[in-house]
Amino acid sequence: MDTKSKEEENTFNQKRLKVSSGGQMDMDLNSENSSNGFSTQINLEKLHKMAAELILLGKFLLKLLNAALVFVTDLLARILGSKLVRGHFHLMLSALVLFGPVLSLWVPKYSIFANSNNYLYRKFLKSTLGWTCIFSGSFILLLSISARHPRSLLLRHLSRIGVVGLLWWVCQRLLTLLEDASGTCYEPLTPARDIQGSSVQLLLHEDRTKLSCLKANMVWRGYEVSQDVLIVCLCCLLLVEEMSVFGPHLAQGKMSPGAPLRFIFLLCVVLLSLSMFLLLCLLAHFPKFPAQHLGGALGYLGWRVLYQGWYRLKPSWGCPALPGEGLFTTTDTHKPQSFKKPQ
């Protein structure tokens, strides 16, 4: 009996130990799970706080950038809209084309801009008109939306860009025909072929155009007009004319222009500065007299015919209208006296 009672007592103690250990294990698991949940909750709270701080920082930076954009565009709009720039920019551009080649006496010959294969010449120069049409067309579109122009007036303003593109296409074709008609292609002779020792060094090829002559690495001689200077001058004058209305638009104060309009205006100013720098590099590093002066004169003539002539006619004549036409309205006239273009 004593042995059985001892065995029963031992088994009972073992079961009680198992139950207590199991309970202890359950308590440990529960405490571990609760601690994990608490740490997860803490991590989520930290993430929410970090996200809120980042959002506040982003809003502050956006406000700072917007304030800088407003300040810069207001300053540039006042400069480009002033009578000094609107009335005398073409004179400054003419002086640059006239005296720019003189800078070739001082510019370094081994500069990166003295290389005709520079990316600025190979890519940007060929697409100057395209970038000008894109930026100025976007500016006209957003300005018309901001001023609540009717759709018909918006199309008339955008037609100015199409007229400039058509004018450039016609000028390219006419200049190419004139150069082919007035020039001649020559092939340089090697010493082996020049047996008689005469002074003739070139072989005439009358059936070649300028493009085919240059592709064959031959020499082309004839009258030439710099199409690069022509299109850059025309684009600079176009940008100044189109952007000069932004200052009077801001002066009205009826509706504050949005950030997209200001940003496009800033891009137009950057494009104008880059075009002026490109023109200066062409004149200083690759002077060609009188080809560049003829190109600048034709660009000035195109601007004079369009913005100082045709666009000033009445709308009944099929006129695309001046920049800002219909944007400024008063009780007396559709266009205030202070905004009229200088003659």
Order of alpha helices (4+ residues) and beta strands (2+ residues): alpha-alpha-alpha-alpha-beta-beta-alpha-beta-alpha-alpha-alpha-alpha
